[in-house]
Amino acid sequence: MSLIDQINPNNCVNNRLRRANRIINRLYNKYIGNLDISLGQMSILFFVGKMKSVKQNEIGKFLDLERSTVTRELNGLLQKGYIKKTDDNVSPVISMMSKGNQFLNEVIPAWQMAQNEALQIIGTNGDEALNLLLNKIK
C-alpha cells in the first residue's frame, strides 16, 4: 500500500481552512467587489482607520501579514489617496487621509452586509469556533 492510499486529503487542515477562506472571500467580494478595493486593502484600511495613525510594522503584526504583503497593499491605498506614509524608511507611520475616511463611510455598509451574511451562514457556533481556533493558533 502506498502512502497516498493511507491518507484522506479531505481531512487536511490546510485544505479545509483554504476552502473556507475562498468561500468567505467570495461572499465578501459579492458586496465589496465593485468598490475598487481588495479584501486585504480593506482590512488594512479598517485597522489604520481605527488607529488613526500606526507604524507600518504594527499593521503586519496585528493582521499577521508578511512585510511584502503589507507594502504591496499599502502602495495601492497610497495610490488611491486613502492613506499617507511618513518618509522614515526604518519605521514609517501610516495615517488616514480624509479621502480614506470618506471611503470607509462608503464601504462599511457593504462590509456590514457581507459580515451579517457570513455570520448568518456560520451561525453563533461557527463564530465561536473561529474565535477558539484563532486563539489556539496564535
ZAMI-700389 format. One record per residue: x, y, z of N, C-alpha, C in turn. Coordinates in steps of 0.05 Angstrom, whole numbers, padded with zeros to 5 digits, always signed. Example, Ala and Ser with C-alpha at 12.3 -4.5 7.8 and 13.67 -1.06 7.14 Angstrom:
<nodes>
+00264-00114+00156+00246-00090+00156+00264-00066+00156 +00257-00045+00142+00273-00021+00143+00258+00001+00157 
</nodes>
This chain:
<nodes>
+00017-00023+00000+00000+00000+00000+00018+00025+00000 +00012+00044-00018+00028+00068-00020+00019+00088+00002 +00035+00108+00007+00029+00128+00027+00003+00144+00020 -00001+00149-00006-00024+00165-00014-00050+00149-00008 -00049+00123-00008-00072+00107-00002-00079+00108+00028 -00061+00117+00044-00065+00118+00073-00076+00144+00083 -00079+00164+00065-00088+00190+00074-00115+00197+00061 -00129+00216+00074-00153+00227+00062-00149+00257+00059 -00145+00267+00035-00140+00295+00031-00162+00313+00041 -00186+00302+00043-00209+00318+00054-00205+00324+00084 -00187+00311+00097-00182+00316+00126-00159+00335+00130 -00146+00344+00109-00123+00362+00111-00132+00389+00123 -00121+00397+00145-00128+00422+00159-00124+00446+00140 -00101+00446+00127-00095+00468+00109-00115+00470+00086 -00122+00448+00074-00142+00447+00053-00169+00458+00062 -00178+00449+00085-00204+00458+00095-00204+00488+00102 -00182+00498+00114-00181+00526+00120-00180+00543+00095 -00165+00534+00075-00163+00549+00050-00190+00549+00035 -00204+00526+00036-00231+00525+00023-00250+00544+00037 -00250+00544+00064-00267+00562+00079-00260+00591+00072 -00235+00597+00071-00226+00624+00064-00236+00633+00036 -00234+00615+00017-00243+00622-00010-00273+00627-00011 -00288+00610+00004-00318+00613+00004-00325+00640+00017 -00313+00646+00040-00320+00671+00053-00310+00695+00037 -00286+00693+00024-00277+00715+00007-00297+00720-00016 -00307+00699-00028-00327+00704-00049-00352+00718-00039 -00360+00712-00015-00383+00725-00003-00377+00755+00001 -00354+00761+00013-00348+00790+00017-00344+00804-00009 -00332+00791-00029-00329+00804-00055-00355+00809-00068 -00375+00793-00062-00402+00798-00073-00412+00826-00065 -00405+00834-00042-00414+00860-00031-00395+00883-00037 -00369+00878-00036-00350+00900-00040-00334+00898-00065 -00339+00878-00081-00323+00874-00106-00324+00897-00125 -00345+00913-00124-00348+00935-00143-00338+00962-00131 -00325+00960-00108-00316+00985-00095-00286+00991-00099 -00273+00977-00117-00245+00982-00124-00226+00981-00100 -00229+00960-00084-00211+00955-00062-00210+00925-00058 -00186+00915-00053-00183+00886-00047-00190+00881-00018 -00196+00856-00011-00202+00849+00016-00178+00855+00035 -00154+00850+00025-00130+00856+00040-00127+00886+00046 -00132+00902+00025-00131+00931+00029-00153+00940+00048 -00176+00928+00046-00198+00935+00064-00191+00930+00093 -00179+00907+00099-00171+00900+00126-00151+00920+00137 -00132+00928+00120-00112+00947+00129-00124+00974+00133 -00142+00982+00115-00155+01009+00117-00172+01010+00142 -00186+00988+00149-00202+00987+00174-00183+00991+00198 -00161+00976+00198-00142+00978+00220-00130+01006+00223 -00121+01017+00201-00110+01044+00202-00132+01064+00210 -00156+01060+00200-00178+01078+00207-00185+01078+00236 -00183+01055+00248-00188+01052+00277-00166+01065+00293 -00141+01061+00284-00118+01070+00299-00112+01100+00293 -00121+01110+00271-00116+01137+00261-00087+01140+00250 -00068+01130+00265-00040+01132+00257-00026+01108+00270 -00010+01093+00254+00003+01069+00264+00028+01064+00249 +00048+01052+00263+00073+01045+00249+00067+01022+00230 +00080+01022+00207+00075+01002+00186+00079+00974+00196 +00100+00969+00213+00105+00942+00222+00083+00932+00241 +00069+00950+00254+00047+00942+00271+00023+00931+00255 +00020+00941+00231-00002+00931+00214+00003+00901+00209 +00027+00894+00201+00034+00866+00195+00031+00849+00220 +00039+00859+00243+00037+00843+00268+00008+00838+00274 -00009+00859+00273-00037+00856+00281-00052+00838+00262 -00047+00841+00236-00062+00826+00216-00048+00800+00208 -00025+00795+00220-00009+00771+00214-00003+00769+00184 +00008+00791+00173+00015+00792+00145+00045+00795+00141 +00055+00783+00120+00083+00786+00113+00089+00815+00106 +00114+00823+00110+00122+00851+00105+00116+00859+00076 +00123+00841+00057+00119+00847+00029+00089+00850+00022 +00072+00835+00036+00043+00838+00031+00033+00865+00041 +00042+00872+00065+00034+00898+00076+00043+00921+00057 +00068+00919+00048+00078+00940+00030+00062+00942+00004 +00056+00919-00008+00040+00918-00033+00013+00930-00029 -00001+00922-00007-00028+00932-00002-00028+00961+00005 -00008+00970+00020-00006+00999+00027-00001+01015+00002 +00015+01005-00017+00020+01020-00041-00005+01026-00057 -00023+01006-00057-00049+01010-00070-00066+01031-00056 -00065+01031-00030-00080+01051-00014-00068+01079-00017 -00041+01080-00018-00028+01105-00022-00035+01117-00050 -00035+01100-00070-00042+01110-00098-00070+01121-00099 -00088+01109-00083-00116+01119-00083-00119+01144-00066 -00099+01151-00051-00100+01175-00034-00115+01170-00008 -00118+01145+00000-00133+01139+00025-00116+01142+00050 -00090+01139+00047-00072+01140+00070-00047+01156+00062 -00032+01164+00082-00005+01176+00077+00015+01161+00093 +00040+01163+00085+00062+01148+00097+00085+01167+00102 +00097+01167+00126+00120+01184+00131+00144+01173+00115 +00163+01191+00112+00187+01184+00097+00207+01166+00112 +00202+01160+00137+00220+01144+00153+00222+01116+00141 +00245+01109+00131+00249+01082+00119+00251+01060+00139 +00258+01066+00164+00261+01046+00184+00235+01038+00197 +00219+01058+00204+00194+01053+00217+00173+01074+00208 +00164+01072+00183+00145+01092+00173+00118+01090+00188 +00105+01114+00190+00079+01115+00203+00058+01119+00181 +00037+01104+00184+00015+01105+00165-00008+01119+00178 -00020+01139+00164-00042+01154+00175-00064+01156+00154 -00089+01160+00164-00112+01163+00146-00112+01191+00134 -00122+01192+00109-00127+01218+00096-00158+01221+00096 -00167+01245+00092-00196+01250+00092-00209+01233+00070 -00196+01230+00048-00208+01213+00026-00211+01184+00035 -00192+01174+00052-00194+01147+00063-00218+01145+00082 -00221+01165+00099-00244+01165+00118-00270+01166+00103 -00272+01182+00082-00296+01183+00065-00302+01156+00053 -00280+01143+00042-00284+01117+00030-00294+01097+00051 -00282+01098+00075-00292+01079+00096-00322+01082+00101 -00331+01107+00101-00360+01111+00104-00377+01099+00082 -00365+01097+00058-00378+01085+00035-00377+01054+00037 -00354+01043+00045-00350+01014+00044-00362+01000+00068 -00364+01013+00091-00373+01000+00115-00401+00988+00113 -00421+01002+00101-00447+00989+00098-00446+00963+00081 -00430+00963+00060-00428+00939+00043-00414+00917+00059 -00393+00925+00074-00379+00905+00091-00398+00894+00112 -00415+00911+00124-00433+00902+00144-00453+00881+00133 -00462+00886+00108-00480+00866+00096-00465+00839+00092 -00440+00840+00083-00424+00816+00080-00420+00802+00107 -00414+00818+00127-00410+00808+00154-00435+00794+00164 -00458+00807+00161-00483+00796+00170-00489+00769+00156 -00485+00768+00130-00490+00744+00115-00471+00722+00124 -00445+00729+00127-00426+00709+00136-00433+00698+00164 -00441+00715+00182-00449+00706+00209-00475+00689+00208 -00492+00697+00190-00517+00681+00186-00511+00653+00176 -00491+00651+00158-00484+00625+00147-00469+00607+00168 -00450+00619+00182-00434+00603+00201-00447+00600+00228 -00466+00618+00234-00480+00617+00259-00463+00623+00283 -00476+00624+00306-00461+00630+00331-00440+00609+00337 -00447+00584+00332-00427+00563+00337-00403+00566+00320 -00407+00573+00294-00384+00576+00276-00367+00600+00284 -00380+00622+00292-00365+00645+00301-00349+00639+00326 -00361+00625+00345-00346+00618+00369-00323+00599+00362 -00328+00580+00344-00307+00561+00336-00284+00576+00322 -00291+00596+00306-00270+00612+00293-00253+00627+00314 -00266+00639+00333-00251+00652+00355-00233+00633+00370 -00244+00610+00376-00229+00589+00391-00205+00581+00374 -00209+00576+00349-00187+00567+00331-00165+00589+00330 -00173+00614+00326-00153+00635+00324-00138+00638+00351 -00151+00635+00373-00137+00637+00399-00118+00614+00403 -00124+00590+00393-00107+00567+00396-00082+00569+00379 -00084+00581+00355-00061+00581+00337-00044+00606+00338 -00051+00625+00355-00035+00650+00357-00008+00644+00367 
</nodes>
